[in-house]
Amino acid sequence: MYDCDGNKDIISKYQEFVFNHHLKMMTGYCHGITSLLQTTVYNQNKLLMKKIQQVILACSERDDHGLLMFQGDSGKADLFDFGIGSMGVYWCLLNNKFPFDVQT
């Protein structure tokens, strides 16, 4: 809801900081890493976007129906909870903006 172009460098710097912190702690799958991925869509931080996608996919597995199950903090059976559930994770993996995005 603000001009990402004018602040792209500082936003990218802090996105990288948060990602590195996540890698050190390996926590926050539930909201942190997927929410961070969503922010990279807005400022087109493609390098970090690819790194985050790799982490998410590495921490997932297929269920009995062949659908990706996303690992959470408390074990293999958990799903990421991204406000709109697993669909939100898929949405982010496809590099889409929020479906309720407000254009200013």
URPECOR-V573132 format. One record per backbone hydrogen bond with DSSP energy under -1.0 kcal/mol. CO is the residue of the C=O (numbers start at 1). NH is the residue of the N-H. If there is no record, write none. Layout:
BEGIN
CO,NH / CO,NH
END
This chain:
BEGIN
7,11 / 8,12 / 9,13 / 10,14 / 11,15 / 12,16 / 13,17 / 14,18 / 15,19 / 16,20 / 17,21 / 18,22 / 19,23 / 20,24 / 21,25 / 22,26 / 28,33 / 31,35 / 32,36 / 33,37 / 34,38 / 35,39 / 36,40 / 39,43 / 40,45 / 44,46 / 45,49 / 46,50 / 47,51 / 48,52 / 49,53 / 50,54 / 51,55 / 52,56 / 53,57 / 54,58 / 55,59 / 57,60 / 59,71 / 61,69 / 63,66 / 67,63 / 69,61 / 75,72 / 75,78 / 82,84 / 85,88 / 86,90 / 87,91 / 88,92 / 89,93 / 90,94 / 91,96 / 92,95 / 98,101
END
